[in-house]
Amino acid sequence: MNCCILGAGAWGTAMALHLDRCGHSVTLVPRRMEHALAIASTRENVDYLPGYQLPHSIQIGCELAPVLMEAEVVFLACPSKALRDLCLRVRAASDVAWQLKLFLVMCKGLELESFKTPSEIVNEIFPEVACGALSGPTFAGEVAAGNPTAVTLAVDADFAAAESYQQAFSNASLRAYLTNDVRGTELGGTLKNVYAIASGMCDGLQLGDNAKAALLTRSLNELVQLGQLLGGQKETFYGLSGFGDLVATCSGSWSRNRTFGERVGQGEQPESIVSSQKSVIEGYRATDCMKRLCDEQGMDAPILSQIHAILYDGQEPLSALQALMSRGLKAE
C-alpha cells in the first residue's frame, strides 16, 4: 500500500517508521523545504524525533503533487490549527491523486472559528474521499521504537474497506481497533489534552497522589459527559481514544500538555511557555475552543472552566483548586 504522511513532527515520523515496518511504501512530507532536506541528508528527524534512524525505504517528499500521484492513503499529521490550510493545498494538487481512497487525521483539536473536528474539515473540502481518524495513547518515541501500542482507527460505518485497512496498519507491535464513532474519537482526543494540562498543574503544585487521582477520576467523568452531549458515543470515551489517551497523556513525562501544565503550576506564564515551544501544545488552544463551545451550548464543565480561567484569565492555580473543592457537595 502506498502511504503519504503530510507533516513530519514526532507522531508523523513515528507513523512513517511503523508503516515501513508493516511493509508499505511510505513518503514523509515535512512542511518546510529545509526540514525535508535535513531529514533526507541525515536520515533522522533531529527537530522532532531525534535518535531514530529512518531507513532509505522511507522517501522524503517536498512537493505535494508528486507524492499524491501514487498515494492510496494520506495521513494528515500537521497541528490542528494548520489543517484547513494543508487541505486546501492538497485540494489544489489533487487532480493527480488518482489512487487516493482514504484520508486519516492524526491531529487533535477543534477549529477555533467553526468548532469543526478535523475530519469534518477534511469532509468539507474533500466530500468525495473517505476520511477517518487515528487516535489513542501513542507516545511517538515508543511507536518509533516498536514498543507495544494500541490505537483506535475510526472510520464511518459505510466505509466498506475498513477491516482491510485495520489489517494493513496492524503488526506485532501495534494493534488497531475499529470504531465507526469518528466524532467521539476526535472529541476524546481533544478533551484529554485539556485535562492533561490540569494533571500537570497538580504535579507542578506538588499536591500529591490523592489530589491527582481525584482530578483524573472527575476529569474522566466530565470528559464522558461533554463528549456525549457533543455527539460522541459513551463507549468511545471509555476506550483507547478517551480513557486510554487520558491516562497516557496525564502521566507520561513525554506529554507536552502535562509538562506545560506542570510549568504553569510552578508559576510560569502560559503565553510565554507556548510562544517558546517548537512543538505545538494542542491542549492550550483546545481549552479555549472547548470553553467557548460549552458556553455557546450552555454546558456545565467546572474543571474545564477553571483550567481556562488559569490559562486565559490570570487565575492562580491554587485559587482554581479552592473553587473546585468548595463547590456544592453531591453524589458521585
N, C-alpha and C positions, 0 to 999 in steps of 0.2 A: 504494500500500500504506500502511496506517495503522500507524505505528510509535510505540511508547511507550517512553521511556527513563527508568527509575527510578534516580535518583542523578545529581546534577549536579556531579560532580567534573570534573577536566580531561578524562578519557577519555570520560565520558558526554557532556560538552558538545561535544567534538570529533566524536563519532559523530553527534550531532544535526545538526551543520553538514554532515557528509558525506552523511547520508541526505537532508537537504533538497536538496543539490545533485543527488542521484540522482532527485529529483522526487517523493519520498514525502511523505505528511502526517506531521509529526513533533511529538510533545509531549514536552517535557523536564520531569521532575518532581523538583525538589530535595527533600531530606529535611525541611528546615526552612522554615516559612512565611515567615520574614523573608528567607531567601535567595531564595525564589521571587519575593517582592515586589521585591527589589533587582534581580534579573535582568530581571524584566518591565518595570521602570521605566527601567533604563539600557541594556537590550539587550546587556549584557556580563556575563560571569561574572568579576567582579573578584577574587573569593576564590580561584579555582582555575585560571582560564584567561584572564587579562587580555590585552587587546589585540586580541580577536577579536569583532567585532560580530555579534550574532545577528539575522538578518532577521526581520521580523514574521510571515513564513510559519511560523516555529517557534513553536508555542504553549508557554507556560509553565504547567504544572499545579500544583495544590496538593493536591487531594483525589484519592484513588485511584479511587473508583467512576466518576466522570465520564470519566476518561481511559481506563479499562479498557473502557468500554462499546463503543468503536469499534475498539479495538486488535486487529490481527491478529498482530503480533509485539511481545513485551515484552522489552526489553533490560534485564538486571539489572546495573547499574553501581555498586552500593554496594561498600564494602570487604567482604572475605570474612567477617570476623567478624560483620558485621551481616546476612548473607544470610538466615539462618533466620528472624530476626525480620521482615525485609521480606517473605519469602514467606508467613509466617503472616498478615501484614496484607493481602497480596494475596488470600490464600485467603478471608479474611473478606469481601472485596468482590467475589469472583469470580462471584457469581450473575448479575452484569450483563455478564460478559465473553463475550458470545455469539459474537464473531468470532475469539476467541483460538485460534491454531493452533500457536504456537511461542514458547518462552522461549529467549533466548540469554544465556548467562552471560558477563560481561565482567570479573569479578573473578578473582583468582588466589590460591590458598591452600587448605589443608585445614581442616576443622572440628577444633578442638583436642580436643574431647571424644570424637568418634567417628571421626576420621581420614577422614571422607567428603569427596569432592570437591564443588565447588559444584553440578555437575549432579546428583550423587547426592542432595543435599539437596532440590533442586527436584523431582526424580522422586519422592522420598518424599512430598512434600506435594502434588504435582500429578501423580499417576500417569497421569491421562487426557490430559495435554498433552505434546507432544514437547518435548524440551529439548536444546540443543546449546551449544557454546562458541565464542566468537570470540577468537582469540589470535594472538600474533605480535609482531614488532618494531614497535610502534606508539607512537612519541612523540606525545603528544596535540597539541602545537603544530604539528607537521608535518602531521598529518592535518587539523587545523583550517585550515591554510594551503593545503591541496590538493596538498601535495608527494607524489611517487610513493611508494606504500606497498603492501605485500603482506601479507595476513593468512591465517590458517587458519580455515576455517569447518568446525567438527567437528559432525556430526550422525550419529545411528545409521543403520546400513545400511538399515534398514526404513523410513526416512522418505522416502517416495516423491517429495516435492516439493523435495528438496534442491537440485537443479540450478536450479530456478526462483528459489529464494532466493539462490543463488550469483550468478545474473544480476542479481537485483534490488539486491544490495548492492555490485555492482562498477560502476566507471565508469572514465574515462580516467586518474584519479589513484590509484584504489585497486582492487587486484585480489584477489579472494577465491579461495583454493584449497580444494577439498573434501577431507575425510577422514572416515572413519567411526570413527576411533580417538579417541573423546571422552575416555576416561580418560587416554590417553597425552598428548593435547593439554593437558589440565589439569595433569597431573603435570609436564610440561615447563615450563609457565608458573609453577608453584610453585617448582620446584627452581632455575630460573635466577635467581630473586631472591636465593636463599641465596648462590649463587656470585658474584653481582654485589656483595654485601657484601664478600666476600673480595677481589675486584678493587679495590674502593675502598680497602681496607686497604693493598694494595700501593702505591696512589697516595699514601696518607697517610704511609706509611713511606718513600716515595721509594726503593723497591727496584729500580727500573729496568725496562726493556722485557724483558730476558731473563726476569726473575722473573715478570712479568705474563704473558708468552707461555706459560711453563711452567705457571703456575697455570691459565690458561684451557684449555689442552690437557688437563691432568689432570682439571680440573673437568668438562669435556665427557665424558670417559671415565667419571667417577663418575656423572654425571647419566644417561648412557645405561644403565649397569649397574643403577642403582637403579630407573630408570623401567621397565625390562624386568621386573625382579623384582617390581615392584608392579603389573604388569598392562598396561603400555603396549607398543606395537609399536616395534621398533628403528628403523624408518624414520621414525617420527614425530619422534624426538629429533634426527635429523639434518636435520629440516625447519625451517619457519618458527617453529613454536611451541617448538622446542628450541634448536638451534644458532643460528638466526636471532635469536631473542629474547635468547639468551645474549650474543651479540656486541653487540647494540644496548645492552642494559642494563648490560653491563660496561664499555662505552666512552663512553657518552653523558654529557655534563656535566649533562644534564637528569634523569638517573636518580636517583630518591630513594634507592634501595637502594645504588647505588655511592657517592653522596655521603655517605650515612650511614656506610658502611664507611670512607671517607676520613677522616671526622671521628673515628671510633674509632681509626684508625691514628695520628692526630695527638694522641691522648691523652685525648679526651673520653669521658665515661662513657656507655655505651649507653642506660641508662634515662633519663638526663637529656635526651638527644637526642630519644628517642621521645616523651617527655612534653611537649616544647616544640614539636612539629611539628603544624601544622594538617592536613596530608595524612598519610595512613597509610603507614608503611613496612612493606609486606607481608612483606618478607623476614625481618624480626625475629621475627615470630610464626611464620612458616613454618619457620625454623630450629629452633625448639623442637618444633614439631609433627613435622617430618621426623625429628629425632633420636629422639624418643620412639617413632615408628613403626619406625625402623630397629632400635632396641634391642629392641622387642617381638618383631620378626621375625628377630632375630639377623643383621642385615645389616651388613657392614663398609663404613663410609663415612668414611675418615680425614680428608678435607678438611672435610666437614660436621661431624664431631665436634670438630675444632679451632675452627671458626667458633662452634659452640655453646659451647665452653669459654670463648672470649673474651667472648661476649655475655652469658652467664648465670652463669659460674663465676669471673669475675675473672682469667682467664688473660691474660697480657701477649701482644700480637700477635707480637712478635719471638720469644717463647718458643714460641708455637704454630708459627711458621715453622721453628724449630730442630727441633721434634718431627717435623714432616713431612719435613725434609731428612735426619733421622737414621734414618728407617725402613729396614728391610732392603731391599737392592737387589734388583731383579727385572727381567725382560724387559718391554719395552713391549708 
